């Protein structure tokens, strides 16, 4: 692929070469079936998600991750998304939810990603089709300050279900926090915390306010040139909480492939749809890397760690994948 701009020597952003493009072209699904499929397929589809939703099997997905373009003027590798009137954007999201709902099992969970402005549209659309459970707000910790407004550092994710029968694995998404005041009982034993070689920690139940997420940047091996890439750690929380091993994760706005990559690393089946061919190829490259490297930055020993707190561990690097050696784990 054509290099878009010079890279700093330590820039670890994953990018495609011409050989990758040729190698993965046959791995991307492009042919739209004439009839609705009877059984689900796993992989990456290059095409329009609305058109494909009309031929995918009914009730195949256990988890739907909706990360559509936010209502902003944005160009995704030449594909332009134009800002709409708020009501028009709400109706568009409503159409997306309506179209995707028949593909979900009765026990399925839906997460809808949005920014502060599109959050109202996401809620309005979600409540018409699903049971809204909560709104997660996570800190982006990225971007420049604003001179005439508060710096925008948060995004929302609406947690919804199709019915009252749904999966929520609370023990799989606990957050390990460093203990500041380690209380003990009368016998001097730790009260609700434990001591490790890395310090004193408490595993806490997850809340709907997440301050431990790092947006991918140039020194992280998961980083790509996609302008709105979500982190693997962010999607790992959604997938671990709301699906079981072997379940089907579906993402109709795949982007650079984060949801599929994380699903693969965590033993779930996955299907992603992306309209841009280059991003589809990039997703396939990331899925190939995930065959040998299953690590998720900031998720260690079965728990999520606060930002900048996960212990450093020496790792064996798979042959030919030296760029995966994660020197940036302190930014988990």
C-alpha positions as CSV (number, residue, x, y, z in Angstrom):
1,X,0.0,0.0,0.0
2,X,1.2,3.5,-0.6
3,X,2.9,5.2,2.3
4,X,0.8,8.3,3.3
5,X,3.4,10.1,5.3
6,X,6.9,9.7,6.8
7,X,7.0,7.7,10.1
8,X,9.2,8.3,13.1
9,X,11.7,5.5,13.8
10,X,9.8,4.2,16.8
11,X,6.4,4.5,15.2
12,X,4.8,1.1,15.6
13,X,1.5,1.8,13.7
14,X,0.5,-1.3,11.8
15,X,0.2,-0.7,8.1
16,X,-0.2,-2.8,4.9
17,X,2.3,-3.4,2.2
18,X,1.4,-4.4,-1.4
19,X,2.2,-8.0,-0.6
20,X,-0.3,-8.0,2.3
21,X,-3.0,-6.5,0.1
22,X,-2.6,-9.3,-2.4
23,X,-2.3,-12.0,0.3
24,X,-5.5,-11.1,2.1
25,X,-7.7,-10.1,-0.9
26,X,-9.1,-13.6,-1.2
27,X,-9.8,-13.7,2.5
28,X,-12.3,-10.8,2.4
29,X,-15.9,-11.7,1.6
30,X,-17.3,-9.5,-1.2
31,X,-20.0,-11.5,-3.0
32,X,-23.5,-10.6,-1.8
33,X,-25.8,-13.7,-1.8
34,X,-29.1,-13.5,-3.6
35,X,-31.0,-15.2,-0.8
36,X,-30.9,-15.0,3.0
37,X,-28.3,-17.4,4.4
38,X,-29.3,-20.2,6.6
39,X,-26.1,-20.4,8.7
40,X,-23.7,-17.6,9.8
41,X,-20.3,-17.1,8.3
42,X,-17.2,-16.0,10.2
43,X,-14.7,-13.4,8.9
44,X,-14.6,-10.0,7.3
45,X,-17.1,-8.7,4.7
46,X,-16.3,-5.8,2.5
47,X,-19.6,-4.1,1.6
48,X,-22.6,-2.1,2.8
49,X,-23.8,-3.3,6.2
50,X,-27.5,-2.5,5.5
51,X,-27.5,-4.5,2.3
52,X,-25.7,-7.4,3.9
53,X,-28.1,-7.4,6.9
54,X,-30.9,-8.4,4.6
55,X,-29.1,-11.7,3.6
56,X,-27.4,-12.7,6.9
57,X,-29.2,-15.4,9.0
58,X,-31.9,-14.6,11.4
59,X,-30.9,-14.7,15.1
60,X,-27.3,-15.7,14.7
61,X,-25.5,-13.0,16.9
62,X,-25.0,-13.2,20.6
63,X,-23.4,-9.7,20.8
64,X,-23.9,-6.7,18.6
65,X,-21.3,-3.9,18.8
66,X,-22.5,-0.9,16.9
67,X,-19.7,1.7,16.4
68,X,-21.2,3.8,13.5
69,X,-19.8,7.1,12.3
70,X,-20.6,9.8,14.8
71,X,-22.5,12.8,13.5
72,X,-19.4,14.7,12.4
73,X,-17.8,15.7,9.1
74,X,-15.3,12.9,8.7
75,X,-13.4,11.2,6.0
76,X,-12.5,7.5,6.4
77,X,-9.8,6.7,3.8
78,X,-11.7,8.6,1.1
79,X,-15.2,7.6,2.2
80,X,-16.9,10.8,3.5
81,X,-19.5,10.9,6.2
82,X,-21.4,14.2,6.2
83,X,-22.9,15.7,9.3
84,X,-26.7,15.5,9.5
85,X,-29.4,17.4,11.3
86,X,-29.7,15.8,14.8
87,X,-33.2,14.4,14.0
88,X,-32.0,13.0,10.7
89,X,-29.1,11.3,12.4
90,X,-31.5,9.9,15.0
91,X,-33.7,8.4,12.3
92,X,-30.6,7.0,10.6
93,X,-29.5,5.2,13.8
94,X,-33.1,4.0,14.3
95,X,-33.0,2.5,10.8
96,X,-29.7,0.7,11.7
97,X,-31.1,-0.7,14.9
98,X,-34.3,-1.8,13.1
99,X,-32.3,-3.5,10.4
100,X,-29.9,-5.3,12.7
101,X,-32.4,-6.5,15.3
102,X,-33.7,-9.6,13.4
103,X,-30.1,-10.9,13.3
104,X,-29.9,-11.0,17.1
105,X,-30.8,-13.9,19.4
106,X,-33.4,-13.3,22.0
107,X,-30.6,-13.4,24.6
108,X,-28.3,-11.0,22.8
109,X,-26.7,-7.8,24.1
110,X,-26.2,-4.6,22.1
111,X,-23.6,-1.9,22.7
112,X,-23.9,1.4,20.8
113,X,-20.8,3.7,20.7
114,X,-21.3,7.5,20.5
115,X,-19.9,10.8,21.5
116,X,-21.5,13.4,23.7
117,X,-23.7,14.8,21.0
118,X,-24.8,11.6,19.3
119,X,-25.5,10.0,22.7
120,X,-29.0,11.5,22.7
121,X,-29.6,10.0,19.2
122,X,-28.3,6.7,20.3
123,X,-30.5,6.5,23.3
124,X,-33.6,7.6,21.3
125,X,-33.0,4.9,18.7
126,X,-32.0,2.2,21.2
127,X,-35.1,2.6,23.4
128,X,-37.4,2.0,20.5
129,X,-35.9,-1.5,19.8
130,X,-34.0,-2.7,22.9
131,X,-34.1,-2.6,26.6
132,X,-31.6,0.1,27.7
133,X,-29.7,-1.0,30.8
134,X,-27.1,1.6,31.4
135,X,-24.9,4.3,29.8
136,X,-21.1,3.7,30.0
137,X,-18.9,6.8,29.9
138,X,-15.2,6.3,29.2
139,X,-12.4,8.8,29.3
140,X,-10.5,9.2,25.9
141,X,-7.5,11.0,27.4
142,X,-6.5,12.3,24.0
143,X,-6.8,15.4,21.9
144,X,-5.9,19.1,22.3
145,X,-7.6,21.5,24.6
146,X,-10.3,24.0,23.5
147,X,-9.9,27.7,24.0
148,X,-13.6,28.5,24.2
149,X,-15.1,25.3,25.6
150,X,-14.4,22.5,28.0
151,X,-12.0,19.9,26.5
152,X,-14.0,16.9,25.2
153,X,-12.4,13.8,26.7
154,X,-15.4,11.4,27.1
155,X,-17.5,9.1,24.9
156,X,-20.5,7.0,25.7
157,X,-21.5,3.4,25.1
158,X,-25.2,2.5,25.6
159,X,-25.7,-1.0,27.1
160,X,-28.8,-2.6,25.8
161,X,-30.4,-6.1,25.6
162,X,-33.0,-7.7,23.4
163,X,-34.8,-9.2,26.4
164,X,-34.5,-9.7,30.1
165,X,-32.6,-13.0,29.5
166,X,-29.0,-12.0,28.8
167,X,-25.4,-12.7,29.7
168,X,-23.4,-10.5,32.1
169,X,-20.2,-12.0,33.4
170,X,-19.4,-9.6,36.2
171,X,-16.4,-11.5,37.5
172,X,-14.8,-11.5,34.1
173,X,-14.5,-7.7,34.0
174,X,-13.3,-6.7,37.4
175,X,-10.9,-3.8,37.7
176,X,-7.7,-4.2,39.8
177,X,-7.1,-1.0,41.7
178,X,-4.1,-0.1,43.8
179,X,-5.0,0.2,47.5
180,X,-4.1,3.5,49.0
181,X,-5.3,2.8,52.5
182,X,-4.9,-1.0,53.1
183,X,-7.3,-1.7,56.0
184,X,-6.9,-4.9,58.0
185,X,-9.2,-6.9,60.3
186,X,-8.6,-7.5,64.0
187,X,-6.2,-10.3,63.2
188,X,-4.2,-8.1,60.9
189,X,-5.3,-9.8,57.8
190,X,-6.1,-7.8,54.6
191,X,-9.7,-6.6,54.4
192,X,-11.0,-6.9,50.8
193,X,-7.5,-6.6,49.2
194,X,-4.4,-8.7,48.5
195,X,-0.7,-8.3,48.4
196,X,1.3,-9.2,45.3
197,X,4.9,-8.7,44.2
198,X,3.8,-5.6,42.4
199,X,2.0,-4.0,45.4
200,X,-1.4,-4.1,47.2
201,X,-4.5,-4.3,45.1
202,X,-8.3,-4.7,45.3
203,X,-10.4,-6.3,42.6
204,X,-13.5,-4.1,42.3
205,X,-16.8,-4.6,40.5
206,X,-17.0,-2.7,37.2
207,X,-18.9,0.7,37.2
208,X,-20.2,2.6,34.2
209,X,-17.5,5.2,34.4
210,X,-14.2,4.0,32.8
211,X,-11.0,5.9,33.4
212,X,-8.6,3.1,32.5
213,X,-8.8,3.2,28.7
214,X,-5.9,4.4,26.5
215,X,-6.8,5.4,22.9
216,X,-4.3,3.7,20.5
217,X,-1.4,5.8,19.6
218,X,1.8,5.6,17.5
219,X,3.9,3.6,20.0
220,X,1.3,0.8,20.5
221,X,1.4,-2.3,18.4
222,X,-2.4,-2.3,17.9
223,X,-2.4,1.2,16.5
224,X,-3.5,1.7,12.9
225,X,-4.2,4.8,10.7
226,X,-7.9,4.5,11.1
227,X,-9.0,7.9,12.4
228,X,-11.5,6.7,15.1
229,X,-10.0,3.4,16.2
230,X,-11.2,2.0,19.5
231,X,-8.8,0.2,21.8
232,X,-8.7,-3.6,22.2
233,X,-9.0,-3.1,26.0
234,X,-12.3,-1.2,25.6
235,X,-13.9,-3.8,23.4
236,X,-12.5,-6.7,25.6
237,X,-14.6,-5.4,28.5
238,X,-17.8,-5.5,26.3
239,X,-17.0,-8.9,24.9
240,X,-16.0,-10.6,28.2
241,X,-19.0,-9.1,30.1
242,X,-21.7,-9.9,27.5
243,X,-20.7,-13.1,25.7
244,X,-19.3,-16.6,26.5
245,X,-16.5,-18.5,24.7
246,X,-17.9,-19.7,21.3
247,X,-20.5,-17.0,21.1
248,X,-20.9,-14.9,18.0
249,X,-19.8,-11.3,18.0
250,X,-21.2,-9.1,15.1
251,X,-19.9,-5.7,14.2
252,X,-21.5,-4.0,11.1
253,X,-19.1,-1.0,11.2
254,X,-15.9,-2.9,11.6
255,X,-13.3,-0.1,10.8
256,X,-9.8,-1.5,11.3
257,X,-11.1,-4.7,12.9
258,X,-10.7,-4.2,16.6
259,X,-13.9,-6.0,17.6
260,X,-13.1,-9.1,15.5
261,X,-9.5,-9.2,16.7
262,X,-10.5,-9.1,20.4
263,X,-13.3,-11.7,19.8
264,X,-10.7,-14.0,18.3
265,X,-8.3,-13.5,21.1
266,X,-11.0,-14.3,23.6
267,X,-12.3,-17.4,21.9
268,X,-15.4,-16.0,20.3
269,X,-16.6,-16.3,16.7
270,X,-16.8,-13.0,14.8
271,X,-18.2,-11.3,11.8
272,X,-17.4,-7.8,10.8
273,X,-18.7,-5.6,7.9
274,X,-16.7,-2.7,6.6
275,X,-17.2,-0.7,3.4
276,X,-13.6,0.3,2.8
277,X,-11.4,-2.4,1.2
278,X,-8.2,-1.2,2.7
279,X,-9.6,-1.4,6.3
280,X,-10.9,-4.9,5.6
281,X,-7.4,-6.0,4.5
282,X,-6.0,-4.3,7.6
283,X,-8.5,-6.2,9.8
284,X,-7.3,-9.5,8.2
285,X,-3.7,-8.6,8.9
286,X,-4.6,-8.0,12.5
287,X,-6.5,-11.2,12.7
288,X,-3.4,-13.1,11.4
289,X,-1.3,-11.5,14.1
290,X,-3.9,-12.5,16.7
291,X,-3.2,-16.2,15.8
292,X,0.2,-15.9,17.5
293,X,-0.3,-13.1,19.9
294,X,-3.4,-13.3,22.1
295,X,-2.4,-10.5,24.6
296,X,-4.6,-7.5,25.2
297,X,-2.9,-4.5,26.6
298,X,-4.1,-3.6,30.1
299,X,-5.7,-7.1,30.6
300,X,-3.5,-9.4,32.6
301,X,-4.0,-12.3,35.0
302,X,-7.8,-12.4,34.2
303,X,-8.4,-8.8,35.3
304,X,-8.3,-5.3,33.9
305,X,-5.8,-2.9,35.4
306,X,-6.0,0.8,36.0
307,X,-4.1,2.9,33.5
308,X,-0.3,2.9,34.0
309,X,-0.5,0.1,36.7
310,X,-0.2,-3.3,34.9
311,X,3.0,-5.0,35.8
312,X,5.7,-5.3,33.2
313,X,6.2,-8.9,32.1
314,X,8.9,-10.2,29.7
315,X,7.3,-11.8,26.7
316,X,8.3,-14.2,24.1
317,X,8.0,-12.7,20.7
318,X,6.6,-14.9,17.9
319,X,9.0,-15.4,15.0
320,X,8.7,-12.7,12.4
321,X,6.5,-10.5,14.6
322,X,9.1,-8.4,16.5
323,X,6.9,-5.3,16.1
324,X,4.6,-6.9,18.7
325,X,7.0,-6.5,21.5
326,X,5.0,-4.1,23.6
327,X,7.3,-1.5,25.0
328,X,4.3,0.7,25.7
329,X,2.5,-1.5,28.3
330,X,2.9,1.2,30.9
331,X,0.2,3.0,29.0
332,X,-2.4,0.3,29.5
